[in-house]
Amino acid sequence: MVYVDPLTGDRRPTTGAFAVKPGEDGLSVYREQLLAASGLTAAHVVTAAQNLVVSLAVRDIRSTPPLDVRDDPWPVYVPEPAHPRNGAHSLIVGWEDLSRSERRARQLALVSAPSLQFVYP
């Protein structure tokens, strides 16, 4: 889910990278500070060879109302729930009352956020 600008060669995630499944309010993410506190890096959140990891500041998420970040450590509904990375699990919330076009606008804001950067690989 990566878009490459044909003129500049710059790449960014597509809006689909921030898509929330119907009926769900939270988008799974991992807090970098919490990973680091456990001695983990972005590489530890990768669960498939094709995965890419991006970093996005919480302030950029919160500057996109009504989105927010809520800690959700040790969820049972993720692959390998006992893996140490899951102590840093969080959710981007605030999607539930948005229309389809409002969701899309928030997704676009996130992929365009100033802090967004690829961190793995």
N, C-alpha and C positions, 0 to 999 in steps of 0.2 A: 504494500500500500504506500508506494512512494511515487511522487510526482517529480519529474525532472524538467526544469524550465528549458525549453529548446533554445532560447537565446543566451542565457547566462550559464546554463549547466548546473545552477543551484538546485538542490533537491530538498524536498520537504515531505512530510507524511501527507497522504490524502485525507480528506475529511472523514473518510470511512474508518480511519484509524481511531477516531473518537466517537464512533457510532455505539449507541447504547441499544441493547436488544429490546424489542417491544415488551412492555410490561415491567421492565427493570428501571430503577432510578440510578443505580450506581455503575460507574465504569471503573474496573479494576486498575489500580496503579500501585506503585511502590514508592515510599518516601526515601529519598537518597540518604538523608541524615540518619534514619533508622537502620538502613542497610549498613552504612559505614560503622555505626555503633556496634554492629554485630560482626564486623570484619568482612563484610560482603561488598561486592561491586555490582555494577549494571550487568555484568556477564552472568551473575548468579540468578537473574530473573528470566533468563532465556530458557525456554522449554522446548524449542524446536530449532533446527539448523537455520531455517529461513527467517527467524525472528530478528528484528532490529529493535534497538532501544533508543528512545529519545528522552531528553530531560526537559522539563517545563517547570518554571517557578510557580509555587503556590499563589504568589501575588497575581500572576497573569490569569490564573484560573478564577480567582476571587474577583478580579476586575471585569469578569464576564458574567454579570448577574443573570439569573439567580444561582449560578454555579458556585460550588464550594467544595472543599476537601474534608472528608471525615475519615479518621483512622478506623480501620477494620482488621485488627490483627488476628491472626490464626483462623481465617475462614475455613470451613470444612468443605466448601463447594468448589475448591480449586484443585488442580492436579498436585499431587504430592503435598497434602495439607500439613505434614510435619516438617517440611523443608524449612530451614532457618529463615529463608527470604520472607516467609509468610508472617513473621513477626513485624515486618515493615509494610504489610499490605494496607492499603487505603482505598477509598472510593471517591471519584468525582461525582458529586450528587447535585440535584437541582433540575434534572431533566424532565421529571414526571408531568408537570403541568404545561410544558411547552408544545406548541403546534409543530408539525413537521418542518415548516419553514423557519421557525424560531430555533429548533434544534440544529438545523443546518447552519444557521447564522452563527450559533455558538461554536459549532465544530470548526467553521472557517476561522473564527476568532482565535481558537486554540492553535490551529496549524500555522497561523500568521503571527503568533505571539513573539515578542522580541527575545524572550529567553529560550525559545525552542531550539534545541540542537540535538544532533545525533550523537550518542555516547557509546554505542556498541552495535556492530563491531567497529 
